[in-house]
């Protein structure tokens, strides 16, 4: 992955969800959802993220958060999603399938955010 911008994240999430599945979610709305994900990550990490040059370490979290929010939005607009898939993961349970995957994506994103916050401290002890 190289550094992405908001449009790059939107394009990636659109490909994950499937452009035909996006329904009433326009490109502008998708970009706004990405911006909200960036703000969430900024607030969590207390780091400024340049939306024209999103660093690699933030991309997976922003993609997962955006993907989850898009699924939630689609489910609320369409009255449910019968089945969704992401790579090998597929959820098919009638209405509510999008909610389950969205929940999993948010959990994964929050775990990655915690990893970004983790700092390693070394202490040197000089014996005498």
C-alpha distance (Angstrom), angle and dihedral (degrees) to the residues before:
residue distance angle dihedral
X1 . . .
X2 3.72 . .
X3 3.77 126.6 .
X4 3.78 110.5 -63.1
X5 3.78 135.9 -162.3
X6 3.81 129.8 -144.1
X7 3.80 91.3 -85.2
X8 3.81 91.3 53.6
X9 3.80 91.3 53.6
X10 3.82 91.0 46.1
X11 3.80 90.9 50.8
X12 3.81 92.0 48.8
X13 3.82 93.4 48.4
X14 3.82 90.6 45.5
X15 3.79 88.7 54.8
X16 3.82 91.7 47.7
X17 3.80 93.8 50.1
X18 3.79 95.8 35.6
X19 3.78 120.4 -109.9
X20 3.81 92.1 -119.4
X21 3.80 89.6 56.0
X22 3.79 95.2 55.0
X23 3.79 92.1 83.6
X24 3.79 109.4 171.8
X25 3.80 95.7 3.2
X26 3.80 104.6 109.7
X27 3.78 126.3 -158.8
X28 3.80 89.6 -103.0
X29 3.80 91.8 51.7
X30 3.79 90.3 48.0
X31 3.81 90.3 51.3
X32 3.81 89.2 50.4
X33 3.81 90.3 52.6
X34 3.82 88.8 51.5
X35 3.81 90.0 50.5
X36 3.81 90.2 52.4
X37 3.81 89.6 51.6
X38 3.81 90.0 50.7
X39 3.81 90.6 50.7
X40 3.81 90.3 50.2
X41 3.81 91.3 51.6
X42 3.82 91.3 45.7
X43 3.79 91.6 52.2
X44 3.79 92.8 46.3
X45 3.79 95.9 47.3
X46 3.84 97.4 31.3
X47 3.82 86.8 -133.9
X48 3.79 126.5 126.0
X49 3.80 112.5 -120.9
X50 3.79 118.1 -158.1
X51 3.81 103.9 -136.6
X52 3.81 90.2 -154.1
X53 3.80 91.5 54.9
X54 3.83 111.0 26.5
X55 3.80 109.7 -171.8
X56 3.81 117.7 -121.3
X57 3.79 94.2 -115.3
X58 3.84 91.2 62.9
X59 3.80 98.3 42.4
X60 3.83 99.9 83.6
X61 3.80 91.9 49.4
X62 3.80 93.7 47.1
X63 3.81 91.7 46.9
X64 3.82 92.6 50.4
X65 3.81 93.5 46.4
X66 3.80 91.8 47.3
X67 3.80 92.8 45.8
X68 3.81 90.4 51.0
X69 3.81 93.0 48.4
X70 3.81 91.4 48.3
X71 3.82 90.8 52.1
X72 3.80 91.1 48.9
X73 3.81 90.7 48.5
X74 3.80 92.6 48.6
X75 3.77 91.9 48.5
X76 3.79 92.8 50.9
X77 3.83 92.3 47.3
X78 3.78 97.4 43.5
X79 3.78 99.0 37.3
X80 3.77 94.2 -114.7
X81 3.75 142.4 -19.0
X82 3.80 117.3 -114.9
X83 3.77 97.2 -156.2
X84 3.78 139.2 -6.0
X85 3.76 133.5 -175.5
X86 3.76 138.8 -165.4
X87 3.78 115.0 -174.8
X88 3.81 106.7 -56.7
X89 3.81 93.7 -11.7
X90 3.79 113.6 92.1
X91 3.79 127.0 171.2
X92 3.79 117.7 -166.1
X93 3.79 115.3 170.4
X94 3.74 107.7 126.9
X95 3.78 116.7 -104.9
X96 3.78 109.0 5.2
X97 3.81 99.0 42.4
X98 3.78 90.3 115.0
X99 3.80 91.6 51.6
X100 3.79 92.5 55.1
X101 3.79 93.9 49.6
X102 3.81 90.5 43.5
X103 3.81 89.5 53.7
X104 3.81 91.1 50.7
X105 3.81 92.1 47.5
X106 3.82 91.8 50.5
X107 3.81 91.1 49.3
X108 3.81 90.9 51.0
X109 3.81 91.2 47.3
X110 3.80 92.1 50.8
X111 3.81 91.0 49.5
X112 3.80 89.6 52.8
X113 3.79 90.3 48.3
X114 3.78 89.5 54.5
X115 3.80 89.1 51.2
X116 3.81 89.9 52.4
X117 3.79 89.4 53.7
X118 3.79 94.2 49.3
X119 3.77 112.4 107.5
X120 3.74 126.4 -169.9
X121 3.76 118.0 -138.7
X122 3.74 124.5 -164.9
X123 3.76 123.1 -159.3
X124 3.74 121.4 -162.4
X125 3.74 117.1 -152.7
X126 3.76 117.7 -162.4
X127 3.78 111.0 -156.4
X128 3.72 121.5 -149.9
